[in-house]
């Protein structure tokens, strides 16, 4: 199953981007912020059942 996914380390730039999202989006969790920061960094699409929380983060990454 792991061969179907890309497992990547959380480096400094990704952690910083996720931390900024946590600071700017009320009640954002660290895991959600890392997922969305990673997707924003690469321009990926995220499929989720947790739409409301991830949408708030998405708006934070793609505003302006």
N, C-alpha and C positions, 0 to 999 in steps of 0.2 A: 504494500500500500504506500509506503514512503516514497517509492519510485515515482509516484504520480504527483508528488509535490516538491517544491523547492524549499529546502530548509536553509535559512540564512541567519547569521548572527545579528544581534542588535548592536550595531556599531554606534559610535559617537554621534554622527549626524542624524541617524534615524532616532536614537534616544532623545536627542535635543528637540527634534521636530515633534515627537510624541509628547514630550514634557510641555512644550509650548501649547499643544492642543489641550492637555489636561488643565493647564492654567487658564485657558480661555473658554472651555466648554464645561458648563456646570455638570457635575456628577459623572464626568467621563472616567472610565476605568483605564488602568494602565494597559491591559491587554487590548481593549478596543482601540485605544489611541495608537498602539504599536501597529496593529493590523491596518488601520487607516493611514498612518504615516507611511508605512511600507507601500501601500497601494498608491498613495499620492505621489510618492517619490518616483515610482516606475510608471505611473499612468495606468495602473491595473484596474480591473473591475472586481468588486467584492460582492459575492452572493451571500445573503444572510437571512436568518429568521428573526434577527434582532434589529429590525429596520429602524426604529425610532432612535435608538442610541447612536447607531452608526451614521444615520443621516445627519444628526446634529454635528458629529465630527466631520463628516464630508463637507458640510457647509462651511465649517471653520477652515478647512484646508483649501477650498476652492472659491472662497469669496474674493471679490475684487479682481 
